[in-house]
Amino acid sequence: MHEIQTFCQAIGERDSYTMKHSMKVAGLMAGFAEYVELPGDDVTLAYLIGIVHDIGKVGVPSHILNKAGRLTAEEFSVIKQHPDIGARLLAKMDGLEKVAEVVRHHHERYDGTGYGQGLAGEEIPFFSRMLSLCDAFDAMTSSRCYRWKPLSTNSALEEIASCAGTQFDPELSRDFADFIKAQSALGKLASSGV
Protein backbone atom coordinates (compact mmCIF):
# COMPACT_ATOMS: atom_id res chain seq x y z
CA MET A 1 0.00 0.00 0.00
CA HIS A 2 3.04 2.25 0.23
CA GLU A 3 2.93 2.62 -3.58
CA ILE A 4 -0.65 3.96 -3.36
CA GLN A 5 0.39 6.60 -0.83
CA THR A 6 3.27 7.60 -3.11
CA PHE A 7 0.96 7.96 -6.13
CA CYS A 8 -1.58 9.94 -4.09
CA GLN A 9 1.15 12.28 -2.87
CA ALA A 10 2.37 12.74 -6.46
CA ILE A 11 -1.15 13.67 -7.56
CA GLY A 12 -1.55 16.05 -4.63
CA GLU A 13 1.67 17.84 -5.45
CA ARG A 14 0.59 18.29 -9.08
CA ASP A 15 -3.09 18.99 -8.50
CA SER A 16 -4.55 19.69 -5.05
CA TYR A 17 -8.10 19.58 -6.44
CA THR A 18 -7.70 15.94 -7.56
CA MET A 19 -6.33 14.94 -4.16
CA LYS A 20 -9.22 16.60 -2.29
CA HIS A 21 -11.70 15.21 -4.82
CA SER A 22 -10.33 11.68 -4.36
CA MET A 23 -10.68 11.93 -0.59
CA LYS A 24 -14.28 13.14 -0.88
CA VAL A 25 -15.12 10.44 -3.42
CA ALA A 26 -13.63 7.83 -1.06
CA GLY A 27 -15.93 9.06 1.72
CA LEU A 28 -18.91 8.98 -0.61
CA MET A 29 -18.03 5.47 -1.82
CA ALA A 30 -17.69 4.07 1.71
CA GLY A 31 -20.84 5.80 2.92
CA PHE A 32 -22.83 4.66 -0.10
CA ALA A 33 -21.53 1.09 0.28
CA GLU A 34 -22.66 1.09 3.93
CA TYR A 35 -26.02 2.60 2.94
CA VAL A 36 -26.76 -0.21 0.46
CA GLU A 37 -25.61 -2.67 3.13
CA LEU A 38 -22.57 -4.13 1.42
CA PRO A 39 -20.34 -6.34 3.61
CA GLY A 40 -17.58 -4.64 5.62
CA ASP A 41 -14.82 -5.81 3.28
CA ASP A 42 -16.68 -4.21 0.36
CA VAL A 43 -17.05 -0.94 2.29
CA THR A 44 -13.27 -0.92 2.77
CA LEU A 45 -12.78 -1.78 -0.90
CA ALA A 46 -15.15 1.04 -1.90
CA TYR A 47 -13.09 3.52 0.14
CA LEU A 48 -9.83 2.35 -1.46
CA ILE A 49 -11.36 2.62 -4.93
CA GLY A 50 -12.40 6.20 -4.21
CA ILE A 51 -8.92 7.15 -3.03
CA VAL A 52 -7.17 5.77 -6.13
CA HIS A 53 -9.79 6.26 -8.87
CA ASP A 54 -7.96 9.20 -10.48
CA ILE A 55 -4.43 7.90 -9.94
CA GLY A 56 -3.98 7.79 -13.72
CA LYS A 57 -3.98 11.57 -13.78
CA VAL A 58 -0.28 11.38 -12.91
CA GLY A 59 0.08 10.66 -16.64
CA VAL A 60 -1.85 13.76 -17.76
CA PRO A 61 0.19 16.93 -18.41
CA SER A 62 -0.47 19.70 -15.86
CA HIS A 63 -1.42 22.25 -18.52
CA ILE A 64 -4.32 19.99 -19.51
CA LEU A 65 -5.24 18.84 -16.02
CA ASN A 66 -5.48 22.40 -14.69
CA LYS A 67 -6.78 24.18 -17.79
CA ALA A 68 -9.29 26.88 -16.84
CA GLY A 69 -11.20 26.86 -20.12
CA ARG A 70 -12.89 24.24 -22.24
CA LEU A 71 -10.66 21.38 -23.38
CA THR A 72 -9.97 20.91 -27.08
CA ALA A 73 -10.83 17.54 -28.63
CA GLU A 74 -7.14 16.63 -28.56
CA GLU A 75 -6.80 17.60 -24.87
CA PHE A 76 -9.93 15.64 -23.99
CA SER A 77 -8.51 12.57 -25.74
CA VAL A 78 -5.50 12.85 -23.40
CA ILE A 79 -7.77 13.17 -20.31
CA LYS A 80 -9.72 10.11 -21.45
CA GLN A 81 -6.57 8.01 -21.04
CA HIS A 82 -6.42 8.45 -17.26
CA PRO A 83 -8.62 5.43 -16.37
CA ASP A 84 -6.40 3.12 -18.45
CA ILE A 85 -3.20 4.66 -17.07
CA GLY A 86 -4.53 4.24 -13.54
CA ALA A 87 -5.62 0.66 -14.17
CA ARG A 88 -2.19 -0.25 -15.55
CA LEU A 89 -0.45 1.27 -12.52
CA LEU A 90 -2.76 -0.47 -10.05
CA ALA A 91 -2.61 -3.83 -11.84
CA LYS A 92 1.13 -3.93 -11.12
CA MET A 93 0.42 -3.99 -7.37
CA ASP A 94 -0.29 -7.32 -5.71
CA GLY A 95 -3.92 -7.75 -4.73
CA LEU A 96 -5.26 -4.69 -6.59
CA GLU A 97 -6.40 -6.39 -9.80
CA LYS A 98 -10.09 -5.87 -8.94
CA VAL A 99 -9.46 -2.22 -8.05
CA ALA A 100 -7.62 -1.78 -11.36
CA GLU A 101 -10.64 -3.05 -13.32
CA VAL A 102 -13.03 -0.76 -11.43
CA VAL A 103 -10.78 2.22 -12.14
CA ARG A 104 -10.48 1.22 -15.82
CA HIS A 105 -14.26 1.39 -16.25
CA HIS A 106 -15.29 4.36 -14.10
CA HIS A 107 -16.05 6.57 -17.12
CA GLU A 108 -18.18 3.99 -18.91
CA ARG A 109 -21.80 5.07 -19.30
CA TYR A 110 -24.81 2.88 -18.64
CA ASP A 111 -25.98 3.34 -22.24
CA GLY A 112 -22.58 2.29 -23.64
CA THR A 113 -21.48 5.73 -24.88
CA GLY A 114 -18.82 6.38 -22.24
CA TYR A 115 -15.11 5.99 -22.62
CA GLY A 116 -13.04 2.99 -21.83
CA GLN A 117 -14.25 -0.06 -23.69
CA GLY A 118 -17.80 1.04 -24.47
CA LEU A 119 -19.32 -1.29 -21.89
CA ALA A 120 -23.02 -0.87 -21.12
CA GLY A 121 -25.44 -1.74 -18.33
CA GLU A 122 -24.52 -4.73 -16.20
CA GLU A 123 -21.32 -5.28 -18.25
CA ILE A 124 -19.87 -2.36 -16.28
CA PRO A 125 -18.47 -3.60 -12.95
CA PHE A 126 -20.78 -2.81 -10.02
CA PHE A 127 -18.18 -0.71 -8.18
CA SER A 128 -17.46 1.23 -11.39
CA ARG A 129 -21.17 2.12 -11.60
CA MET A 130 -21.08 3.24 -7.96
CA LEU A 131 -17.89 5.21 -8.57
CA SER A 132 -19.40 6.95 -11.58
CA LEU A 133 -22.14 8.40 -9.35
CA CYS A 134 -19.87 9.40 -6.47
CA ASP A 135 -17.30 10.92 -8.84
CA ALA A 136 -19.90 12.93 -10.77
CA PHE A 137 -21.70 14.13 -7.64
CA ASP A 138 -18.52 15.47 -6.08
CA ALA A 139 -17.42 17.05 -9.37
CA MET A 140 -20.78 18.82 -9.73
CA THR A 141 -20.88 20.08 -6.14
CA SER A 142 -17.25 21.30 -6.01
CA SER A 143 -15.62 24.43 -7.39
CA ARG A 144 -13.59 23.54 -10.45
CA CYS A 145 -10.96 25.49 -12.40
CA TYR A 146 -13.39 25.78 -15.34
CA ARG A 147 -16.56 26.45 -13.28
CA TRP A 148 -16.53 28.82 -10.34
CA LYS A 149 -19.93 28.08 -8.86
CA PRO A 150 -20.68 24.52 -7.80
CA LEU A 151 -24.17 23.06 -8.11
CA SER A 152 -26.31 22.70 -5.02
CA THR A 153 -26.92 19.19 -3.69
CA ASN A 154 -30.49 19.27 -5.03
CA SER A 155 -29.38 20.46 -8.48
CA ALA A 156 -26.72 17.73 -8.64
CA LEU A 157 -29.29 15.10 -7.68
CA GLU A 158 -31.65 16.43 -10.35
CA GLU A 159 -28.85 16.09 -12.90
CA ILE A 160 -28.16 12.53 -11.78
CA ALA A 161 -31.88 11.70 -12.02
CA SER A 162 -32.04 13.14 -15.53
CA CYS A 163 -29.04 11.00 -16.56
CA ALA A 164 -30.30 7.77 -14.93
CA GLY A 165 -30.41 5.09 -17.61
CA THR A 166 -28.06 6.95 -19.94
CA GLN A 167 -24.97 7.96 -17.97
CA PHE A 168 -25.79 6.21 -14.71
CA ASP A 169 -27.25 2.90 -13.54
CA PRO A 170 -30.93 3.81 -12.91
CA GLU A 171 -31.36 1.68 -9.79
CA LEU A 172 -28.09 2.82 -8.23
CA SER A 173 -29.02 6.42 -9.11
CA ARG A 174 -32.18 6.14 -6.99
CA ASP A 175 -30.25 4.52 -4.14
CA PHE A 176 -27.56 7.21 -4.36
CA ALA A 177 -30.15 10.02 -4.22
CA ASP A 178 -31.71 8.40 -1.15
CA PHE A 179 -28.26 8.08 0.44
CA ILE A 180 -27.40 11.74 -0.19
CA LYS A 181 -30.79 12.91 1.11
CA ALA A 182 -30.30 10.81 4.25
CA GLN A 183 -26.80 12.26 4.74
CA SER A 184 -28.14 15.79 4.24
CA ALA A 185 -30.96 15.21 6.73
CA LEU A 186 -28.40 14.06 9.30
CA GLY A 187 -26.15 17.05 8.54
CA LYS A 188 -23.33 14.74 7.47
CA LEU A 189 -22.58 16.09 4.00
CA ALA A 190 -20.61 19.14 5.08
CA SER A 191 -19.08 17.82 8.29
CA SER A 192 -17.79 14.46 7.06
CA GLY A 193 -16.64 15.51 3.63
CA VAL A 194 -19.40 13.29 2.25
C-alpha positions, 0 to 999 in steps of 0.5 A, a space after each residue: 500500500 506504500 505505492 498507493 500513498 506515493 501515487 496519491 502524494 504525487 497527484 496532490 503535489 501536481 493537483 490539489 483539487 484531484 487529491 481533495 476530490 479523491 478523498 471526498 469520493 472515497 468518503 462517498 463510496 464508503 458511505 454509499 456502500 454502507 447505505 446499500 448494506 454491502 459487507 464490511 470488506 466491500 465498504 473498505 474496498 469502496 473507500 480504497 477505490 475512491 482514493 485511487 480512482 484518479 491515480 492515472 492523472 499522474 500521466 496527464 500533463 499539468 497544462 491539460 489537467 489544470 486548464 481553466 477553459 474548455 478542453 480541445 478535442 485533442 486535450 480531452 482525448 489525453 484526459 480520457 486516457 487516465 482510467 487506463 493509465 490508472 488501471 495499468 499502474 494499479 494492476 502492477 500492485 499485488 492484490 489490486 487487480 479488482 481495483 484496477 478493473 473498477 478504475 479502468 471502467 469508471 467513465 463507462 456510461 450505462 448506455 454504452 457511450 462512455 469511454 473505456 471499452 464502451 461497456 453498457 449496463 450490467 457489463 460495467 463492474 458494479 463498483 465502477 457504476 457506484 464510482 461513476 455516481 460518487 465521482 460525478 456528484 462530487 465534481 458537480 458540487 465542487 468548485 472547479 478550475 473551469 466552473 466557479 460556482 458549484 451546483 447545489 446538492 439538489 441540483 446535482 441530484 436532479 442532474 443525476 436523475 435526468 441522466 439515470 439510464 443513460 450515464 448512470 445505472 438507474 437503480 443505483 441512481 435512486 439509491 444514491 439520491 436516497 443516500 445523499 438525502 439521508 446524509 443531508 438530513 443528518 447534517 453529514 454532508 458538510 461535516 464528514 466531507 461526504 
